[in-house]
Amino acid sequence: MESTVTKTRDQQTNQGRTDFIYCCGAITEVLKFGPVHLNHKHKVLFLVIPGNPGIVGFYKTFMQTLHAAFGYRHPVWAVSHAGHCDPPDSMYMVDDASFIEEGDIFGINGQIEHKLAFLRKHVPTETSLVLL
């Protein structure tokens, strides 16, 4: 089961918006430029999946540039690896320890499942993905 709690650190759109959610039971940082929620009107999403370590802040300048290069028409998001972020004080690294124990969320296969779960929950099926 996927639990989601959103906390926002920065509301300024030109600086991006950082949300912290639980995905597959693990804390996840999502950096967003453009719309913070997608719907059927959003035809394209540029999604950055970071290397290891999976810290999204490293890509902030690149994401700002990409968002501007396309005239701010398409959202540009980055999703961290499970547990590869510093959560707000009100959140823990894991939401449900029993869920974490059942799978290998922090291993390579778990990180792949983590991204798939994020896509299923937060990106409409009719939105085309440009993976970076």
MODELLER restraints for C-alpha pairs under 7 A, 6 or more apart:
rsr = mdl.restraints
at = mdl.atoms
rsr.add(forms.Gaussian(group=physical.xy_distance, feature=features.Distance(at['CA:1:A'], at['CA:24:A']), mean=6.80, stdev=0.5))
rsr.add(forms.Gaussian(group=physical.xy_distance, feature=features.Distance(at['CA:2:A'], at['CA:23:A']), mean=5.62, stdev=0.5))
rsr.add(forms.Gaussian(group=physical.xy_distance, feature=features.Distance(at['CA:2:A'], at['CA:24:A']), mean=4.99, stdev=0.5))
rsr.add(forms.Gaussian(group=physical.xy_distance, feature=features.Distance(at['CA:2:A'], at['CA:25:A']), mean=6.16, stdev=0.5))
rsr.add(forms.Gaussian(group=physical.xy_distance, feature=features.Distance(at['CA:3:A'], at['CA:22:A']), mean=5.41, stdev=0.5))
rsr.add(forms.Gaussian(group=physical.xy_distance, feature=features.Distance(at['CA:3:A'], at['CA:23:A']), mean=6.18, stdev=0.5))
rsr.add(forms.Gaussian(group=physical.xy_distance, feature=features.Distance(at['CA:3:A'], at['CA:24:A']), mean=7.00, stdev=0.5))
rsr.add(forms.Gaussian(group=physical.xy_distance, feature=features.Distance(at['CA:3:A'], at['CA:25:A']), mean=6.20, stdev=0.5))
rsr.add(forms.Gaussian(group=physical.xy_distance, feature=features.Distance(at['CA:4:A'], at['CA:21:A']), mean=5.13, stdev=0.5))
rsr.add(forms.Gaussian(group=physical.xy_distance, feature=features.Distance(at['CA:4:A'], at['CA:22:A']), mean=4.60, stdev=0.5))
rsr.add(forms.Gaussian(group=physical.xy_distance, feature=features.Distance(at['CA:4:A'], at['CA:23:A']), mean=6.34, stdev=0.5))
rsr.add(forms.Gaussian(group=physical.xy_distance, feature=features.Distance(at['CA:5:A'], at['CA:21:A']), mean=4.85, stdev=0.5))
rsr.add(forms.Gaussian(group=physical.xy_distance, feature=features.Distance(at['CA:5:A'], at['CA:22:A']), mean=5.98, stdev=0.5))
rsr.add(forms.Gaussian(group=physical.xy_distance, feature=features.Distance(at['CA:6:A'], at['CA:19:A']), mean=5.74, stdev=0.5))
rsr.add(forms.Gaussian(group=physical.xy_distance, feature=features.Distance(at['CA:6:A'], at['CA:20:A']), mean=5.24, stdev=0.5))
rsr.add(forms.Gaussian(group=physical.xy_distance, feature=features.Distance(at['CA:6:A'], at['CA:21:A']), mean=4.94, stdev=0.5))
rsr.add(forms.Gaussian(group=physical.xy_distance, feature=features.Distance(at['CA:7:A'], at['CA:19:A']), mean=5.36, stdev=0.5))
rsr.add(forms.Gaussian(group=physical.xy_distance, feature=features.Distance(at['CA:7:A'], at['CA:20:A']), mean=5.20, stdev=0.5))
rsr.add(forms.Gaussian(group=physical.xy_distance, feature=features.Distance(at['CA:8:A'], at['CA:17:A']), mean=6.98, stdev=0.5))
rsr.add(forms.Gaussian(group=physical.xy_distance, feature=features.Distance(at['CA:8:A'], at['CA:18:A']), mean=5.60, stdev=0.5))
rsr.add(forms.Gaussian(group=physical.xy_distance, feature=features.Distance(at['CA:8:A'], at['CA:19:A']), mean=4.83, stdev=0.5))
rsr.add(forms.Gaussian(group=physical.xy_distance, feature=features.Distance(at['CA:8:A'], at['CA:20:A']), mean=6.80, stdev=0.5))
rsr.add(forms.Gaussian(group=physical.xy_distance, feature=features.Distance(at['CA:9:A'], at['CA:18:A']), mean=5.81, stdev=0.5))
rsr.add(forms.Gaussian(group=physical.xy_distance, feature=features.Distance(at['CA:10:A'], at['CA:17:A']), mean=5.24, stdev=0.5))
rsr.add(forms.Gaussian(group=physical.xy_distance, feature=features.Distance(at['CA:10:A'], at['CA:18:A']), mean=6.03, stdev=0.5))
rsr.add(forms.Gaussian(group=physical.xy_distance, feature=features.Distance(at['CA:11:A'], at['CA:17:A']), mean=5.56, stdev=0.5))
rsr.add(forms.Gaussian(group=physical.xy_distance, feature=features.Distance(at['CA:13:A'], at['CA:33:A']), mean=6.50, stdev=0.5))
rsr.add(forms.Gaussian(group=physical.xy_distance, feature=features.Distance(at['CA:13:A'], at['CA:34:A']), mean=6.86, stdev=0.5))
rsr.add(forms.Gaussian(group=physical.xy_distance, feature=features.Distance(at['CA:16:A'], at['CA:31:A']), mean=6.51, stdev=0.5))
rsr.add(forms.Gaussian(group=physical.xy_distance, feature=features.Distance(at['CA:16:A'], at['CA:32:A']), mean=5.37, stdev=0.5))
rsr.add(forms.Gaussian(group=physical.xy_distance, feature=features.Distance(at['CA:16:A'], at['CA:33:A']), mean=4.74, stdev=0.5))
rsr.add(forms.Gaussian(group=physical.xy_distance, feature=features.Distance(at['CA:17:A'], at['CA:31:A']), mean=5.66, stdev=0.5))
rsr.add(forms.Gaussian(group=physical.xy_distance, feature=features.Distance(at['CA:17:A'], at['CA:32:A']), mean=5.08, stdev=0.5))
rsr.add(forms.Gaussian(group=physical.xy_distance, feature=features.Distance(at['CA:17:A'], at['CA:33:A']), mean=6.54, stdev=0.5))
rsr.add(forms.Gaussian(group=physical.xy_distance, feature=features.Distance(at['CA:18:A'], at['CA:29:A']), mean=6.81, stdev=0.5))
rsr.add(forms.Gaussian(group=physical.xy_distance, feature=features.Distance(at['CA:18:A'], at['CA:30:A']), mean=5.66, stdev=0.5))
rsr.add(forms.Gaussian(group=physical.xy_distance, feature=features.Distance(at['CA:18:A'], at['CA:31:A']), mean=4.54, stdev=0.5))
rsr.add(forms.Gaussian(group=physical.xy_distance, feature=features.Distance(at['CA:18:A'], at['CA:32:A']), mean=6.34, stdev=0.5))
rsr.add(forms.Gaussian(group=physical.xy_distance, feature=features.Distance(at['CA:19:A'], at['CA:29:A']), mean=5.84, stdev=0.5))
rsr.add(forms.Gaussian(group=physical.xy_distance, feature=features.Distance(at['CA:19:A'], at['CA:30:A']), mean=5.14, stdev=0.5))
rsr.add(forms.Gaussian(group=physical.xy_distance, feature=features.Distance(at['CA:19:A'], at['CA:31:A']), mean=6.48, stdev=0.5))
rsr.add(forms.Gaussian(group=physical.xy_distance, feature=features.Distance(at['CA:20:A'], at['CA:27:A']), mean=6.75, stdev=0.5))
rsr.add(forms.Gaussian(group=physical.xy_distance, feature=features.Distance(at['CA:20:A'], at['CA:28:A']), mean=5.61, stdev=0.5))
rsr.add(forms.Gaussian(group=physical.xy_distance, feature=features.Distance(at['CA:20:A'], at['CA:29:A']), mean=4.67, stdev=0.5))
rsr.add(forms.Gaussian(group=physical.xy_distance, feature=features.Distance(at['CA:20:A'], at['CA:30:A']), mean=6.27, stdev=0.5))
rsr.add(forms.Gaussian(group=physical.xy_distance, feature=features.Distance(at['CA:20:A'], at['CA:87:A']), mean=6.83, stdev=0.5))
rsr.add(forms.Gaussian(group=physical.xy_distance, feature=features.Distance(at['CA:21:A'], at['CA:27:A']), mean=5.85, stdev=0.5))
rsr.add(forms.Gaussian(group=physical.xy_distance, feature=features.Distance(at['CA:21:A'], at['CA:28:A']), mean=5.29, stdev=0.5))
rsr.add(forms.Gaussian(group=physical.xy_distance, feature=features.Distance(at['CA:21:A'], at['CA:29:A']), mean=6.54, stdev=0.5))
rsr.add(forms.Gaussian(group=physical.xy_distance, feature=features.Distance(at['CA:22:A'], at['CA:28:A']), mean=5.82, stdev=0.5))
rsr.add(forms.Gaussian(group=physical.xy_distance, feature=features.Distance(at['CA:22:A'], at['CA:95:A']), mean=6.59, stdev=0.5))
rsr.add(forms.Gaussian(group=physical.xy_distance, feature=features.Distance(at['CA:23:A'], at['CA:114:A']), mean=6.63, stdev=0.5))
rsr.add(forms.Gaussian(group=physical.xy_distance, feature=features.Distance(at['CA:23:A'], at['CA:118:A']), mean=6.53, stdev=0.5))
rsr.add(forms.Gaussian(group=physical.xy_distance, feature=features.Distance(at['CA:24:A'], at['CA:114:A']), mean=6.07, stdev=0.5))
rsr.add(forms.Gaussian(group=physical.xy_distance, feature=features.Distance(at['CA:25:A'], at['CA:94:A']), mean=5.57, stdev=0.5))
rsr.add(forms.Gaussian(group=physical.xy_distance, feature=features.Distance(at['CA:25:A'], at['CA:95:A']), mean=4.96, stdev=0.5))
rsr.add(forms.Gaussian(group=physical.xy_distance, feature=features.Distance(at['CA:25:A'], at['CA:96:A']), mean=5.39, stdev=0.5))
rsr.add(forms.Gaussian(group=physical.xy_distance, feature=features.Distance(at['CA:25:A'], at['CA:99:A']), mean=6.24, stdev=0.5))
rsr.add(forms.Gaussian(group=physical.xy_distance, feature=features.Distance(at['CA:25:A'], at['CA:100:A']), mean=6.35, stdev=0.5))
rsr.add(forms.Gaussian(group=physical.xy_distance, feature=features.Distance(at['CA:26:A'], at['CA:82:A']), mean=5.51, stdev=0.5))
rsr.add(forms.Gaussian(group=physical.xy_distance, feature=features.Distance(at['CA:26:A'], at['CA:83:A']), mean=5.82, stdev=0.5))
rsr.add(forms.Gaussian(group=physical.xy_distance, feature=features.Distance(at['CA:26:A'], at['CA:93:A']), mean=5.99, stdev=0.5))
rsr.add(forms.Gaussian(group=physical.xy_distance, feature=features.Distance(at['CA:26:A'], at['CA:94:A']), mean=4.48, stdev=0.5))
rsr.add(forms.Gaussian(group=physical.xy_distance, feature=features.Distance(at['CA:26:A'], at['CA:95:A']), mean=6.11, stdev=0.5))
rsr.add(forms.Gaussian(group=physical.xy_distance, feature=features.Distance(at['CA:27:A'], at['CA:82:A']), mean=6.02, stdev=0.5))
rsr.add(forms.Gaussian(group=physical.xy_distance, feature=features.Distance(at['CA:27:A'], at['CA:83:A']), mean=5.24, stdev=0.5))
rsr.add(forms.Gaussian(group=physical.xy_distance, feature=features.Distance(at['CA:27:A'], at['CA:93:A']), mean=5.13, stdev=0.5))
rsr.add(forms.Gaussian(group=physical.xy_distance, feature=features.Distance(at['CA:27:A'], at['CA:94:A']), mean=5.84, stdev=0.5))
rsr.add(forms.Gaussian(group=physical.xy_distance, feature=features.Distance(at['CA:28:A'], at['CA:80:A']), mean=5.74, stdev=0.5))
rsr.add(forms.Gaussian(group=physical.xy_distance, feature=features.Distance(at['CA:28:A'], at['CA:81:A']), mean=6.65, stdev=0.5))
rsr.add(forms.Gaussian(group=physical.xy_distance, feature=features.Distance(at['CA:28:A'], at['CA:82:A']), mean=5.41, stdev=0.5))
rsr.add(forms.Gaussian(group=physical.xy_distance, feature=features.Distance(at['CA:28:A'], at['CA:83:A']), mean=6.12, stdev=0.5))
rsr.add(forms.Gaussian(group=physical.xy_distance, feature=features.Distance(at['CA:28:A'], at['CA:85:A']), mean=6.78, stdev=0.5))
rsr.add(forms.Gaussian(group=physical.xy_distance, feature=features.Distance(at['CA:29:A'], at['CA:79:A']), mean=5.99, stdev=0.5))
rsr.add(forms.Gaussian(group=physical.xy_distance, feature=features.Distance(at['CA:29:A'], at['CA:80:A']), mean=5.27, stdev=0.5))
rsr.add(forms.Gaussian(group=physical.xy_distance, feature=features.Distance(at['CA:29:A'], at['CA:85:A']), mean=6.24, stdev=0.5))
rsr.add(forms.Gaussian(group=physical.xy_distance, feature=features.Distance(at['CA:30:A'], at['CA:77:A']), mean=6.86, stdev=0.5))
rsr.add(forms.Gaussian(group=physical.xy_distance, feature=features.Distance(at['CA:30:A'], at['CA:78:A']), mean=5.58, stdev=0.5))
rsr.add(forms.Gaussian(group=physical.xy_distance, feature=features.Distance(at['CA:30:A'], at['CA:79:A']), mean=4.61, stdev=0.5))
rsr.add(forms.Gaussian(group=physical.xy_distance, feature=features.Distance(at['CA:30:A'], at['CA:80:A']), mean=6.37, stdev=0.5))
rsr.add(forms.Gaussian(group=physical.xy_distance, feature=features.Distance(at['CA:31:A'], at['CA:56:A']), mean=6.65, stdev=0.5))
rsr.add(forms.Gaussian(group=physical.xy_distance, feature=features.Distance(at['CA:31:A'], at['CA:77:A']), mean=5.56, stdev=0.5))
rsr.add(forms.Gaussian(group=physical.xy_distance, feature=features.Distance(at['CA:31:A'], at['CA:78:A']), mean=5.16, stdev=0.5))
rsr.add(forms.Gaussian(group=physical.xy_distance, feature=features.Distance(at['CA:31:A'], at['CA:79:A']), mean=6.67, stdev=0.5))
rsr.add(forms.Gaussian(group=physical.xy_distance, feature=features.Distance(at['CA:32:A'], at['CA:76:A']), mean=5.98, stdev=0.5))
rsr.add(forms.Gaussian(group=physical.xy_distance, feature=features.Distance(at['CA:32:A'], at['CA:77:A']), mean=4.43, stdev=0.5))
rsr.add(forms.Gaussian(group=physical.xy_distance, feature=features.Distance(at['CA:32:A'], at['CA:78:A']), mean=6.61, stdev=0.5))
rsr.add(forms.Gaussian(group=physical.xy_distance, feature=features.Distance(at['CA:33:A'], at['CA:67:A']), mean=6.81, stdev=0.5))
rsr.add(forms.Gaussian(group=physical.xy_distance, feature=features.Distance(at['CA:33:A'], at['CA:75:A']), mean=5.71, stdev=0.5))
rsr.add(forms.Gaussian(group=physical.xy_distance, feature=features.Distance(at['CA:33:A'], at['CA:76:A']), mean=5.13, stdev=0.5))
rsr.add(forms.Gaussian(group=physical.xy_distance, feature=features.Distance(at['CA:33:A'], at['CA:77:A']), mean=6.17, stdev=0.5))
rsr.add(forms.Gaussian(group=physical.xy_distance, feature=features.Distance(at['CA:34:A'], at['CA:72:A']), mean=6.81, stdev=0.5))
rsr.add(forms.Gaussian(group=physical.xy_distance, feature=features.Distance(at['CA:34:A'], at['CA:74:A']), mean=6.85, stdev=0.5))
rsr.add(forms.Gaussian(group=physical.xy_distance, feature=features.Distance(at['CA:34:A'], at['CA:75:A']), mean=4.57, stdev=0.5))
rsr.add(forms.Gaussian(group=physical.xy_distance, feature=features.Distance(at['CA:34:A'], at['CA:76:A']), mean=6.55, stdev=0.5))
rsr.add(forms.Gaussian(group=physical.xy_distance, feature=features.Distance(at['CA:35:A'], at['CA:75:A']), mean=5.91, stdev=0.5))
rsr.add(forms.Gaussian(group=physical.xy_distance, feature=features.Distance(at['CA:38:A'], at['CA:123:A']), mean=6.34, stdev=0.5))
rsr.add(forms.Gaussian(group=physical.xy_distance, feature=features.Distance(at['CA:38:A'], at['CA:124:A']), mean=6.89, stdev=0.5))
rsr.add(forms.Gaussian(group=physical.xy_distance, feature=features.Distance(at['CA:39:A'], at['CA:124:A']), mean=6.24, stdev=0.5))
rsr.add(forms.Gaussian(group=physical.xy_distance, feature=features.Distance(at['CA:40:A'], at['CA:124:A']), mean=6.51, stdev=0.5))
rsr.add(forms.Gaussian(group=physical.xy_distance, feature=features.Distance(at['CA:40:A'], at['CA:126:A']), mean=6.49, stdev=0.5))
rsr.add(forms.Gaussian(group=physical.xy_distance, feature=features.Distance(at['CA:40:A'], at['CA:127:A']), mean=6.98, stdev=0.5))
rsr.add(forms.Gaussian(group=physical.xy_distance, feature=features.Distance(at['CA:42:A'], at['CA:127:A']), mean=6.09, stdev=0.5))
rsr.add(forms.Gaussian(group=physical.xy_distance, feature=features.Distance(at['CA:43:A'], at['CA:126:A']), mean=6.88, stdev=0.5))
rsr.add(forms.Gaussian(group=physical.xy_distance, feature=features.Distance(at['CA:43:A'], at['CA:127:A']), mean=4.62, stdev=0.5))
rsr.add(forms.Gaussian(group=physical.xy_distance, feature=features.Distance(at['CA:43:A'], at['CA:128:A']), mean=5.81, stdev=0.5))
rsr.add(forms.Gaussian(group=physical.xy_distance, feature=features.Distance(at['CA:44:A'], at['CA:74:A']), mean=6.09, stdev=0.5))
rsr.add(forms.Gaussian(group=physical.xy_distance, feature=features.Distance(at['CA:44:A'], at['CA:127:A']), mean=5.40, stdev=0.5))
rsr.add(forms.Gaussian(group=physical.xy_distance, feature=features.Distance(at['CA:44:A'], at['CA:128:A']), mean=4.69, stdev=0.5))
rsr.add(forms.Gaussian(group=physical.xy_distance, feature=features.Distance(at['CA:44:A'], at['CA:129:A']), mean=5.90, stdev=0.5))
rsr.add(forms.Gaussian(group=physical.xy_distance, feature=features.Distance(at['CA:45:A'], at['CA:74:A']), mean=6.14, stdev=0.5))
rsr.add(forms.Gaussian(group=physical.xy_distance, feature=features.Distance(at['CA:45:A'], at['CA:75:A']), mean=5.39, stdev=0.5))
rsr.add(forms.Gaussian(group=physical.xy_distance, feature=features.Distance(at['CA:45:A'], at['CA:76:A']), mean=6.08, stdev=0.5))
rsr.add(forms.Gaussian(group=physical.xy_distance, feature=features.Distance(at['CA:45:A'], at['CA:127:A']), mean=6.72, stdev=0.5))
rsr.add(forms.Gaussian(group=physical.xy_distance, feature=features.Distance(at['CA:45:A'], at['CA:128:A']), mean=6.22, stdev=0.5))
rsr.add(forms.Gaussian(group=physical.xy_distance, feature=features.Distance(at['CA:45:A'], at['CA:129:A']), mean=5.08, stdev=0.5))
rsr.add(forms.Gaussian(group=physical.xy_distance, feature=features.Distance(at['CA:45:A'], at['CA:130:A']), mean=6.12, stdev=0.5))
rsr.add(forms.Gaussian(group=physical.xy_distance, feature=features.Distance(at['CA:46:A'], at['CA:75:A']), mean=6.30, stdev=0.5))
rsr.add(forms.Gaussian(group=physical.xy_distance, feature=features.Distance(at['CA:46:A'], at['CA:76:A']), mean=4.66, stdev=0.5))
rsr.add(forms.Gaussian(group=physical.xy_distance, feature=features.Distance(at['CA:46:A'], at['CA:77:A']), mean=6.23, stdev=0.5))
rsr.add(forms.Gaussian(group=physical.xy_distance, feature=features.Distance(at['CA:46:A'], at['CA:129:A']), mean=6.04, stdev=0.5))
rsr.add(forms.Gaussian(group=physical.xy_distance, feature=features.Distance(at['CA:46:A'], at['CA:130:A']), mean=4.70, stdev=0.5))
rsr.add(forms.Gaussian(group=physical.xy_distance, feature=features.Distance(at['CA:46:A'], at['CA:131:A']), mean=6.12, stdev=0.5))
rsr.add(forms.Gaussian(group=physical.xy_distance, feature=features.Distance(at['CA:47:A'], at['CA:76:A']), mean=5.94, stdev=0.5))
rsr.add(forms.Gaussian(group=physical.xy_distance, feature=features.Distance(at['CA:47:A'], at['CA:77:A']), mean=4.93, stdev=0.5))
rsr.add(forms.Gaussian(group=physical.xy_distance, feature=features.Distance(at['CA:47:A'], at['CA:78:A']), mean=5.47, stdev=0.5))
rsr.add(forms.Gaussian(group=physical.xy_distance, feature=features.Distance(at['CA:47:A'], at['CA:129:A']), mean=6.80, stdev=0.5))
rsr.add(forms.Gaussian(group=physical.xy_distance, feature=features.Distance(at['CA:47:A'], at['CA:130:A']), mean=6.06, stdev=0.5))
rsr.add(forms.Gaussian(group=physical.xy_distance, feature=features.Distance(at['CA:47:A'], at['CA:131:A']), mean=5.06, stdev=0.5))
rsr.add(forms.Gaussian(group=physical.xy_distance, feature=features.Distance(at['CA:47:A'], at['CA:132:A']), mean=5.97, stdev=0.5))
rsr.add(forms.Gaussian(group=physical.xy_distance, feature=features.Distance(at['CA:48:A'], at['CA:77:A']), mean=6.12, stdev=0.5))
rsr.add(forms.Gaussian(group=physical.xy_distance, feature=features.Distance(at['CA:48:A'], at['CA:78:A']), mean=4.36, stdev=0.5))
rsr.add(forms.Gaussian(group=physical.xy_distance, feature=features.Distance(at['CA:48:A'], at['CA:79:A']), mean=6.62, stdev=0.5))
rsr.add(forms.Gaussian(group=physical.xy_distance, feature=features.Distance(at['CA:48:A'], at['CA:131:A']), mean=6.03, stdev=0.5))
rsr.add(forms.Gaussian(group=physical.xy_distance, feature=features.Distance(at['CA:48:A'], at['CA:132:A']), mean=4.62, stdev=0.5))
rsr.add(forms.Gaussian(group=physical.xy_distance, feature=features.Distance(at['CA:49:A'], at['CA:78:A']), mean=5.97, stdev=0.5))
rsr.add(forms.Gaussian(group=physical.xy_distance, feature=features.Distance(at['CA:49:A'], at['CA:79:A']), mean=5.93, stdev=0.5))
rsr.add(forms.Gaussian(group=physical.xy_distance, feature=features.Distance(at['CA:49:A'], at['CA:80:A']), mean=6.90, stdev=0.5))
rsr.add(forms.Gaussian(group=physical.xy_distance, feature=features.Distance(at['CA:49:A'], at['CA:132:A']), mean=6.12, stdev=0.5))
rsr.add(forms.Gaussian(group=physical.xy_distance, feature=features.Distance(at['CA:50:A'], at['CA:56:A']), mean=6.43, stdev=0.5))
rsr.add(forms.Gaussian(group=physical.xy_distance, feature=features.Distance(at['CA:50:A'], at['CA:80:A']), mean=6.63, stdev=0.5))
rsr.add(forms.Gaussian(group=physical.xy_distance, feature=features.Distance(at['CA:53:A'], at['CA:84:A']), mean=6.77, stdev=0.5))
rsr.add(forms.Gaussian(group=physical.xy_distance, feature=features.Distance(at['CA:54:A'], at['CA:80:A']), mean=5.08, stdev=0.5))
rsr.add(forms.Gaussian(group=physical.xy_distance, feature=features.Distance(at['CA:54:A'], at['CA:81:A']), mean=4.80, stdev=0.5))
rsr.add(forms.Gaussian(group=physical.xy_distance, feature=features.Distance(at['CA:54:A'], at['CA:84:A']), mean=5.62, stdev=0.5))
rsr.add(forms.Gaussian(group=physical.xy_distance, feature=features.Distance(at['CA:55:A'], at['CA:80:A']), mean=5.56, stdev=0.5))
rsr.add(forms.Gaussian(group=physical.xy_distance, feature=features.Distance(at['CA:55:A'], at['CA:84:A']), mean=5.94, stdev=0.5))
rsr.add(forms.Gaussian(group=physical.xy_distance, feature=features.Distance(at['CA:55:A'], at['CA:85:A']), mean=6.32, stdev=0.5))
rsr.add(forms.Gaussian(group=physical.xy_distance, feature=features.Distance(at['CA:56:A'], at['CA:78:A']), mean=5.95, stdev=0.5))
rsr.add(forms.Gaussian(group=physical.xy_distance, feature=features.Distance(at['CA:56:A'], at['CA:79:A']), mean=6.55, stdev=0.5))
rsr.add(forms.Gaussian(group=physical.xy_distance, feature=features.Distance(at['CA:56:A'], at['CA:80:A']), mean=5.52, stdev=0.5))
rsr.add(forms.Gaussian(group=physical.xy_distance, feature=features.Distance(at['CA:63:A'], at['CA:76:A']), mean=6.35, stdev=0.5))
rsr.add(forms.Gaussian(group=physical.xy_distance, feature=features.Distance(at['CA:67:A'], at['CA:74:A']), mean=6.77, stdev=0.5))
rsr.add(forms.Gaussian(group=physical.xy_distance, feature=features.Distance(at['CA:67:A'], at['CA:75:A']), mean=6.89, stdev=0.5))
rsr.add(forms.Gaussian(group=physical.xy_distance, feature=features.Distance(at['CA:67:A'], at['CA:76:A']), mean=6.13, stdev=0.5))
rsr.add(forms.Gaussian(group=physical.xy_distance, feature=features.Distance(at['CA:81:A'], at['CA:111:A']), mean=6.34, stdev=0.5))
rsr.add(forms.Gaussian(group=physical.xy_distance, feature=features.Distance(at['CA:82:A'], at['CA:105:A']), mean=7.00, stdev=0.5))
rsr.add(forms.Gaussian(group=physical.xy_distance, feature=features.Distance(at['CA:82:A'], at['CA:106:A']), mean=6.39, stdev=0.5))
rsr.add(forms.Gaussian(group=physical.xy_distance, feature=features.Distance(at['CA:82:A'], at['CA:111:A']), mean=6.45, stdev=0.5))
rsr.add(forms.Gaussian(group=physical.xy_distance, feature=features.Distance(at['CA:82:A'], at['CA:114:A']), mean=6.84, stdev=0.5))
rsr.add(forms.Gaussian(group=physical.xy_distance, feature=features.Distance(at['CA:83:A'], at['CA:93:A']), mean=6.11, stdev=0.5))
rsr.add(forms.Gaussian(group=physical.xy_distance, feature=features.Distance(at['CA:103:A'], at['CA:110:A']), mean=6.90, stdev=0.5))
rsr.add(forms.Gaussian(group=physical.xy_distance, feature=features.Distance(at['CA:104:A'], at['CA:110:A']), mean=4.99, stdev=0.5))
rsr.add(forms.Gaussian(group=physical.xy_distance, feature=features.Distance(at['CA:105:A'], at['CA:111:A']), mean=5.74, stdev=0.5))
rsr.add(forms.Gaussian(group=physical.xy_distance, feature=features.Distance(at['CA:105:A'], at['CA:114:A']), mean=6.94, stdev=0.5))
